[in-house]
Amino acid sequence: MTWHASPDTLWLLAAKALGAVSGSAISLAYALPRGRREAALRFFTGVAAGMVFGTAAGLRLAEYLGVSSELSRFEITMAGAAAVSLGAWWTLGVLARLAERYRRD
């Protein structure tokens, strides 16, 4: 069985990847990680989350902001992937640091 992707599908996959990598890079630059391990975990967590949830988050975000009709599917997907990627670190990072704080006590 051969799988053939349409050009539209490939563009949307590229939008997810670009958004996810961008969101992860911003999260690394915005709040510096403690070390290489944390940087790698944060980066790959953001990329994975952006690739999985990018389209759904982008659609929801565009609807919420009322700009669905003004943006292309590529832009919506890329923005959603970036938002999820950036948000994934903040959510997981806060939980990890809280767990670390309470584990010490």
C-alpha positions in Angstrom: 0.0 0.0 0.0 1.4 3.4 -1.0 0.6 6.5 0.9 0.4 9.8 -1.0 -0.1 13.1 0.7 -1.7 16.0 -1.0 0.2 19.3 -1.3 -2.2 20.9 1.2 -1.6 18.2 3.7 2.2 18.7 3.4 1.8 22.5 3.8 -0.2 22.0 7.0 2.3 19.5 8.3 5.1 22.1 7.6 3.0 24.8 9.4 2.7 22.6 12.4 6.4 21.9 12.5 7.4 25.5 12.0 5.0 26.7 14.7 6.0 24.0 17.1 9.7 24.7 16.7 9.1 28.4 16.9 7.1 28.1 20.1 9.8 25.9 21.7 12.5 28.3 20.7 10.6 31.2 22.2 10.1 29.2 25.4 13.8 28.6 25.7 14.7 32.2 25.0 12.0 33.7 27.3 12.9 31.6 30.4 16.3 30.2 30.3 16.5 26.5 31.3 18.7 25.3 34.1 20.8 23.1 32.0 21.1 21.1 28.7 18.8 18.3 29.9 16.0 20.8 30.8 16.5 22.6 27.5 16.2 19.4 25.5 13.2 18.2 27.4 11.5 21.5 27.1 12.2 21.8 23.4 11.0 18.3 22.5 8.0 18.5 24.7 7.0 21.7 23.0 7.5 20.3 19.6 5.5 17.1 20.3 2.6 19.1 21.9 2.6 21.6 19.0 2.5 18.8 16.4 -0.3 16.9 18.1 -2.6 19.8 19.2 -1.5 22.7 16.9 -4.4 22.6 14.4 -7.2 22.2 17.1 -5.7 25.0 19.2 -5.2 27.2 16.2 -8.8 26.8 15.1 -10.1 27.5 18.6 -7.8 30.5 19.0 -8.9 32.0 15.7 -12.6 31.5 16.6 -12.1 33.1 19.9 -10.3 36.1 18.4 -12.8 36.3 15.6 -10.2 36.1 12.8 -11.0 32.8 11.3 -12.1 34.3 8.0 -9.1 36.5 7.7 -6.4 33.9 8.1 -5.3 31.0 6.0 -5.3 27.4 7.2 -1.5 27.6 7.2 -1.5 30.6 9.5 -4.1 29.2 11.8 -2.2 25.9 12.1 1.2 27.6 12.6 -0.1 30.0 15.3 -1.9 27.1 17.1 1.2 25.0 17.1 3.3 27.8 18.4 0.8 28.7 21.1 0.6 25.0 22.3 4.3 24.6 22.1 5.0 27.6 24.2 2.2 26.8 26.6 3.2 23.2 27.1 6.5 24.2 28.7 4.9 26.7 31.0 2.3 24.2 32.2 4.8 21.4 32.7 7.5 23.6 34.0 5.3 25.1 36.7 4.1 21.7 37.7 7.7 20.3 37.8 9.0 23.1 39.9 6.1 22.9 42.3 6.7 19.2 42.7 10.4 19.8 43.3 9.7 22.4 45.9 7.3 20.1 47.8 9.6 17.1 47.5 12.4 19.0 49.3 10.2 19.9 52.3 
